[in-house]
Amino acid sequence: MTHLSLARKRRAQRGLTLIEIIIALLIAAVLFGAVVSGVGALTGTKAKASASELAGIIRSLYDTAALTGKTCRLVFELPQAKSEDPVRYHAECAESGITTSRDREASLRDENKARDDEKRQGPSKDPRRNFTSRDSGGAPSMQDLIEQEQGRVEQSARYSSYTAEELAPRELAGAVSLSVWTRHQRTAVDQGVAYLYFFPQGYTEKAHVYVRQGDNVWTLVVSPLTGKVTIVSEELEVPRS
């Protein structure tokens, strides 16, 4: 056996070199990352985590509105179709507490007085005093009050970002999309800007928030009276009423 053959035999017996081991580990890491990413997309791991975090934000902002006596809202910035921008959302609160319980009681008194005046004098020419409920035979319902207060807030209140640590602005992972439905909408909003309002009297809008990743969808069902958020692991239909 020649000297060259002996050298090759000894090198083969020594096994892999350090460089070869490093290359093998890098290949294994890349393959493992691809497998984890694929499994995450199939199971919607990021969407599920985003849904849980958003549920906590909604509940926290509900409590903030009730404790501060101010109207607050969650602002969703939804990218256009085919855009690579991520979904973002942040909290805002009105600078002045214009929708306190006193405002609500005063509104009820004004509307009751307006209806009494209409019975005696005929319909008012002021469209703001022609407010009646569709559901309760003339008495304003809670949803009527929500819509009325929301309109008043949009006209006279200025909002500023709410900077509490637990309500810091959030950005969803690029693979996660979001759409928002509230009671006054026919369909969910999935592009542009959407709002979810929270009022100081201790109620919010009835809402569904849909969080998607691939074929996986989680629906956040927001209770208007308690602010409780129920997470359902499927896409619920938009309520008809």
Secondary structure, 3 states (H helix, E strand, C coil): CCHHHHHHHHHHHHCCCHHHHHHHHHHHHHHHHHHHHHHHHHHCHHHHHHHHHHHHHHHHHHHHHHHHCCCEEEEEEECCCCCCCCCEEEEEEECCCCCCHHHHHHHHHHHHHHHHHHHHHCCCCCHHHCCCCCCCCCCCCHHHHHHHHHHHHHHHCCEEECCCHHHCCEECCCCCEEEEEECCCCCCECCEEEEEEEECCCEECCEEEEEEECCEEEEEEECCCCCCEEEECCCCCCCCC
